[in-house]
Amino acid sequence: MKRKSKDGRVAPGIVVAIALFLGIAVARPAPGQNESGLAFVHFSGRRMLADIRVLSSDQFQGRGPGTDGEKLTIAYVEKQFRAAGLEPGNPDGTYLQNVPMVGIRPGPNMDLTFTGAGAPMHLAFEKDFIAVTRYPLKDVKLDGEMVFAGYGVQAPEYKWDDFKGADVKGKVLVVLVNDPQIKKDGELDPKMFGGKAMTYYGRWTYKYEEAERLGAAGCLIVHETAMAGYPWEVVRDSWAGEIFTLPTADANSHNPFVQGWITHEQAQALFKAAGYDFASLKEKALNPDFHPIPLKMRAKIEIQNSIRRIESHNVIAKVSGSDPTLKNQYVIYSAHWDHFGIGPEVNGDKIYHGALDNASGTAALIELGRAFANLKTKPKRSILFLSVTGEEQGLLGSEYYAEHPLYPLSHTAADINMDGMNVLGRTRDITEIGMGESSLDEVVAAVAKQQGRTVRPDPETEKGFYYRSDHFSFAKAGVPAFDPDGGIDYIGKPAGWGMKMRDQYTEHDYHKPSDVIKPYWNMEGAEQDCALYFGVGYSVADTAQMPVWKPGSEFKAIRERSLRGD
């Protein structure tokens, strides 16, 4: 029995030893393991909490890319990797992969104006709208006719096309957030856009990509908290400051596409000024016969940007595999080290500490590195520990790695991603984001069973989490990816407590300076989940067959082409 403090948290100084059954991963007892196949792997919540405390401290200034906070962060992660005995992960003998980025900071005095009927509507930056361009241009002007394009989706597999061949070149599109919510017999139809679950068509990234592909000059997404899964303040705080993008060779030859958000209230006022009822048009957009509707309004904005180019960094370490024929194949553990740096002041604090998001995942990555480094017999495949930059800027560090892999993706068996650990205590379950996509389901279920836990699918599939963290960069490149999240059935807590705490975090702390270590944190949950992630990674690394995407997965064909070398 573990010694606990009076409030139920693990007492400082206690290293928790978790007995993890690896019979699913190790066909024979390895040296240093007993004949039953039990491997005693130690995970310390105290150590992880110490790492989180450093990474989320004022000194690290919110870990923004291209800042002194980045310098401190990557130096700290590298120091911990070295101290754990991990090898440099870059074949050049270093622990760093350079990631070039372009920083774009819009001026704060921009004015978005809607004209066409009655008095002009002037929207206030941050309060009513956000608008940016991801092209490195100092002066950007947008002046175009506005068109309501429903959900902004072209999805032939669902026989859905919100554009119907309409020419939207040079127009400013107004689109709704998320997927079309199509109902059948009063319930969301699972055969249309995943039912409750968000598809990639529902992600804001897709909507901007599609609008730009069709030649639109800009695209404004109407924010609604219930549909987006986060309040307006998250949009404001994520987009109002400096944003980063990966440089492209032809960036200056593009038209300066403008992407933005407007609040639900301003959208209602816009549609009213155009002679429409927002709720009625939103309902109309749920019909597959919907056609784009010219609003007979114009949007005008001028953006003055300051531009800088930086070298950010992924930090990478390695444990070499034990099998000569498989050691050149890899299992990746990933977690992003970055957060939002110093941003808009909230309740007297300008530092976006990012303790849960994602100092906790970074701490778990380091802790898993310690565990693998201390194994007397390593798994057959090699293990990579990848701490990536720029996740909060659109998965930039993981995207860069996927486009410039240090080890071939065709030789990469899986990615296990950690974006926010369970810091609330032990659970009877574990959540698997993207459950049903790959054969990793069976590996996760087997390891969870050894812990006496069940695996449940994402309880908030409508929020599209599978498309919102670094594992997605690997998935869309064909690498099977496991994106775990904490369970919701907490031992010693009443039913519904777990979801209540999730909602509380999203409302009050997500992407806000208040994401700091809380007095009620209980690191036993992080220890328990680290043991599961270790078991999944060890199993994949020690089994000859690589994980595969299941039939029907959108990533299956990509993987097959990659393995063929196409």
SVG drawing of the C-alpha trace seen along z (x, -y; Angstrom):
<svg xmlns="http://www.w3.org/2000/svg" viewBox="-38 -54 65 73">
<polyline fill="none" stroke="black" stroke-width="0.4" points="0.0,0.0 1.3,-3.4 1.7,-6.0 -0.5,-9.0 -0.9,-12.4 -4.0,-13.3 -5.8,-14.7 -5.3,-11.5 -2.5,-12.6 0.7,-10.6 3.1,-11.9 6.2,-13.7 9.2,-11.5 7.3,-8.3 8.2,-6.6 5.3,-4.4 6.3,-0.9 3.7,0.3 3.8,4.0 2.8,4.2 2.2,7.6 4.0,7.7 3.0,11.2 1.3,9.6 4.6,8.0 7.3,10.4 7.1,14.0 9.8,15.1 11.0,13.8 13.7,11.2 16.8,10.9 15.9,9.0 12.3,10.2 10.8,13.0 9.4,16.1 5.8,14.9 6.6,12.2 6.1,9.4 8.3,6.4 8.5,3.9 8.6,0.4 8.7,-2.6 6.8,-5.8 7.0,-8.7 4.2,-11.3 6.5,-13.3 9.2,-13.5 6.6,-14.4 5.1,-17.1 8.6,-18.5 9.1,-18.7 5.7,-20.3 6.5,-22.9 9.7,-23.9 8.2,-24.0 5.1,-26.0 6.9,-28.4 7.1,-32.2 10.7,-31.8 9.8,-29.8 7.4,-32.6 4.7,-30.3 7.1,-28.4 6.4,-30.4 8.3,-29.4 11.1,-31.8 11.3,-33.2 13.7,-32.9 11.0,-30.5 11.8,-28.2 15.5,-28.3 14.9,-27.4 12.4,-24.6 14.4,-22.8 17.5,-23.0 15.6,-21.5 14.1,-18.7 17.4,-17.8 19.0,-17.9 16.4,-15.4 16.8,-13.2 20.6,-13.1 20.2,-12.5 17.9,-9.5 20.6,-7.9 18.7,-8.3 20.7,-8.5 20.6,-11.6 17.6,-11.1 18.9,-13.1 21.3,-10.9 23.6,-13.9 24.4,-13.2 22.3,-15.9 19.0,-16.0 17.5,-18.8 15.7,-19.0 15.6,-22.6 12.1,-23.7 12.1,-26.9 9.0,-29.1 7.7,-32.4 6.1,-34.6 3.3,-36.9 1.9,-39.4 -1.2,-41.4 -1.5,-45.0 -4.1,-45.5 -6.0,-48.4 -7.6,-46.6 -11.2,-47.3 -13.5,-44.8 -16.4,-46.6 -19.5,-45.2 -21.4,-47.5 -24.3,-47.1 -27.5,-47.8 -28.1,-50.6 -25.2,-52.0 -21.8,-50.2 -21.1,-47.6 -17.8,-48.1 -16.5,-45.0 -14.0,-45.3 -10.8,-43.2 -10.6,-40.5 -14.1,-41.3 -16.1,-40.6 -13.7,-39.1 -10.2,-37.7 -8.6,-37.9 -5.1,-36.8 -3.2,-35.7 -0.6,-33.0 1.4,-34.5 4.4,-36.7 3.1,-39.9 3.3,-43.2 0.2,-44.8 -2.9,-42.8 -6.2,-44.3 -9.4,-42.5 -12.5,-43.9 -15.0,-41.5 -18.6,-40.5 -19.8,-38.2 -21.4,-34.8 -23.0,-32.4 -21.6,-29.0 -23.3,-26.8 -20.7,-24.6 -18.2,-25.2 -18.0,-21.4 -17.5,-19.4 -17.8,-15.7 -18.5,-13.4 -18.6,-10.3 -21.7,-11.9 -23.1,-13.3 -22.7,-16.7 -21.6,-19.9 -22.2,-23.3 -20.9,-25.1 -22.8,-23.5 -20.3,-24.9 -20.7,-28.5 -17.9,-30.8 -16.5,-32.2 -13.3,-33.6 -12.5,-36.8 -15.4,-36.4 -15.5,-36.4 -17.2,-33.3 -19.1,-33.0 -19.4,-29.4 -20.7,-27.6 -18.5,-25.7 -18.3,-21.9 -20.0,-19.3 -23.6,-19.5 -25.6,-17.9 -27.9,-15.7 -30.7,-14.0 -32.7,-10.9 -35.7,-9.9 -34.8,-12.6 -31.2,-11.4 -28.0,-12.3 -27.5,-10.1 -24.3,-8.0 -24.0,-7.6 -23.7,-11.3 -20.5,-13.0 -19.9,-10.5 -23.1,-11.3 -22.1,-12.8 -18.4,-12.5 -16.7,-15.3 -15.0,-14.5 -12.1,-16.5 -14.8,-18.4 -15.8,-20.0 -12.4,-21.3 -11.7,-25.0 -8.4,-24.0 -10.4,-22.2 -12.8,-25.1 -10.0,-27.5 -8.2,-25.1 -11.3,-24.5 -12.2,-28.1 -8.7,-29.0 -8.6,-26.1 -11.7,-27.5 -10.2,-30.9 -12.0,-32.8 -10.3,-36.0 -11.2,-35.1 -13.3,-32.9 -15.0,-33.9 -16.2,-31.1 -19.1,-31.8 -18.1,-30.8 -20.6,-29.0 -19.3,-27.6 -21.4,-24.5 -20.5,-23.5 -16.8,-24.5 -16.2,-22.9 -14.6,-25.9 -15.6,-29.5 -14.8,-32.6 -11.9,-33.5 -10.0,-30.5 -10.3,-31.8 -9.3,-35.3 -6.3,-34.2 -5.0,-31.7 -5.2,-34.0 -4.8,-37.6 -1.0,-37.6 1.8,-36.3 1.0,-33.2 3.5,-31.0 3.5,-29.0 6.0,-26.8 7.7,-28.7 6.7,-27.8 8.8,-28.5 5.9,-30.1 4.3,-32.0 4.8,-35.5 3.1,-34.4 -0.2,-33.7 -3.1,-36.0 -3.1,-37.0 -6.0,-34.7 -7.5,-36.0 -8.9,-33.6 -11.0,-34.7 -13.7,-34.1 -16.7,-36.2 -18.9,-35.8 -22.3,-34.3 -23.8,-37.7 -22.1,-39.5 -23.2,-36.9 -26.8,-37.3 -26.5,-41.1 -24.8,-40.6 -27.5,-38.3 -30.2,-40.7 -28.6,-43.6 -28.6,-41.5 -32.3,-40.8 -32.0,-37.2 -32.6,-35.4 -29.4,-33.6 -31.2,-30.7 -33.3,-30.1 -30.3,-30.0 -28.5,-27.8 -31.4,-25.3 -31.4,-25.6 -27.7,-24.7 -28.6,-21.3 -30.3,-20.4 -28.1,-18.7 -29.9,-20.9 -28.4,-24.0 -26.9,-26.5 -24.5,-29.4 -26.4,-32.6 -25.0,-36.0 -25.5,-38.3 -25.3,-41.5 -22.8,-42.8 -19.1,-43.6 -16.4,-42.8 -13.4,-45.2 -10.3,-45.0 -6.7,-46.1 -4.1,-44.1 -0.7,-45.4 1.6,-42.6 5.1,-42.5 7.1,-39.5 10.0,-37.6 11.7,-34.3 12.9,-32.0 14.5,-28.6 12.4,-26.6 13.2,-23.1 11.9,-19.6 13.7,-17.8 14.3,-14.1 15.9,-11.2 16.2,-7.5 16.5,-4.0 17.9,-1.6 16.1,1.7 17.6,5.0 16.8,7.0 19.2,6.5 16.5,7.0 13.9,4.7 16.1,2.0 15.8,-0.2 12.0,-0.4 10.6,-2.8 7.8,-3.5 7.4,-7.2 6.2,-8.8 5.2,-12.4 4.2,-15.4 4.4,-19.1 6.5,-21.3 5.1,-24.7 2.3,-26.9 1.2,-30.5 4.0,-32.4 3.0,-35.9 -0.4,-37.0 -3.5,-39.1 -3.7,-39.7 -6.4,-37.8 -7.0,-38.5 -3.6,-40.2 -1.5,-37.4 0.0,-37.6 1.9,-34.3 0.1,-31.4 1.7,-28.7 0.2,-25.6 0.7,-23.3 -1.7,-20.7 -1.4,-21.7 1.2,-20.5 3.9,-20.6 2.2,-17.5 2.5,-15.6 6.2,-16.7 6.8,-15.5 5.2,-12.1 7.4,-11.9 10.5,-12.4 9.3,-9.9 8.6,-7.2 12.1,-7.9 13.5,-7.1 11.6,-3.9 12.7,-2.6 16.3,-3.7 16.4,-1.7 15.1,1.6 17.7,4.3 16.4,5.8 15.1,3.3 12.3,4.1 13.1,5.2 12.2,2.0 13.8,-1.3 11.9,-3.9 11.9,-7.6 10.9,-10.3 9.8,-13.4 9.1,-16.7 7.6,-18.9 7.2,-22.6 4.3,-24.6 1.4,-22.4 -0.6,-25.4 0.1,-27.0 -1.4,-24.3 0.6,-21.1 3.7,-22.7 6.5,-20.7 4.9,-17.4 3.9,-18.4 7.5,-19.4 8.8,-16.0 6.3,-14.1 7.4,-16.1 11.1,-15.8 11.4,-12.6 14.7,-11.8 13.7,-8.1 11.5,-6.9 7.8,-6.9 7.5,-3.6 9.7,-2.2 7.7,-3.9 5.3,-1.4 3.2,-3.8 2.9,-7.2 1.7,-7.4 0.8,-11.0 0.3,-12.7 -1.5,-16.0 -2.5,-16.6 -2.2,-13.9 -4.7,-12.7 -3.8,-14.8 -7.0,-14.0 -6.4,-10.5 -6.8,-6.8 -9.6,-5.7 -11.3,-2.4 -11.2,-3.4 -9.0,-5.0 -10.3,-7.1 -9.0,-6.3 -9.5,-9.1 -10.1,-7.7 -11.1,-4.3 -11.9,-2.0 -9.3,-3.4 -6.5,-0.9 -5.3,2.4 -3.8,0.4 -7.3,0.8 -6.6,4.4 -3.2,3.6 -4.6,0.8 -7.5,3.1 -5.1,5.9 -2.8,3.6 -5.8,1.9 -7.2,5.3 -4.0,6.2 -4.5,3.0 -8.1,4.0 -9.4,1.1 -11.8,0.7 -11.2,-1.3 -13.9,-3.7 -14.3,-5.8 -14.0,-9.5 -17.1,-10.8 -16.9,-14.1 -16.5,-13.0 -18.3,-16.1 -15.2,-18.2 -13.0,-16.5 -10.1,-15.8 -8.6,-13.2 -7.7,-16.1 -6.5,-18.5 -3.1,-17.2 0.2,-16.0 -0.7,-12.4 -2.8,-13.6 0.3,-14.8 1.5,-11.1 -2.0,-9.7 -2.5,-11.7 1.0,-10.6 -0.1,-7.0 1.4,-6.1 -1.1,-4.4 -1.5,-6.7 -2.8,-6.2 -4.2,-9.4 -5.1,-8.6 -7.0,-10.8 -7.7,-10.3 -10.6,-8.2 -13.7,-9.7 -14.7,-6.9 -12.6,-8.1 -12.0,-5.7 -13.6,-7.2 -15.5,-9.9 -19.2,-10.0 -20.6,-9.3 -20.2,-12.3 -17.4,-13.9 -14.8,-13.2 -16.8,-15.0 -17.6,-17.8 -13.9,-18.4 -13.2,-18.3 -15.9,-20.9 -14.6,-23.0 -11.1,-23.0 -12.3,-23.8 -14.4,-26.8 -11.9,-28.3 -8.4,-27.2 -8.0,-25.9 -5.6,-28.2 -5.7,-30.7 -3.0,-31.9 -4.9,-30.0 -3.7,-26.7 -1.4,-26.2 -0.8,-23.4 -3.8,-23.1 -3.9,-22.1 -6.2,-19.2 -4.0,-17.5 -3.5,-13.8 -0.6,-12.4 -1.6,-8.8 -3.6,-9.1 -0.6,-10.2 1.4,-7.2 -1.4,-4.8 -1.6,-6.1 2.2,-6.2 2.2,-2.5 -0.5,-1.9 1.3,-4.0 4.5,-2.1 2.8,1.2 1.3,0.2 4.6,-1.1 6.5,1.9 4.1,4.3 4.2,2.6 8.0,2.3 8.4,6.0 6.0,7.6 7.1,8.5 3.9,7.3 3.3,3.6 0.0,2.1 -2.4,1.5 -5.4,-0.8 -8.7,0.9 -10.9,1.2 -12.8,-2.1 -10.2,-4.3 -9.3,-7.4 -5.6,-6.8 -5.4,-3.1 -4.6,-3.9 -2.0,-6.4 -0.2,-3.8 -0.3,-1.1 1.2,-3.5 3.9,-4.4 4.8,-0.8 5.0,-0.1 7.3,-3.0 5.0,-4.8"/>
</svg>
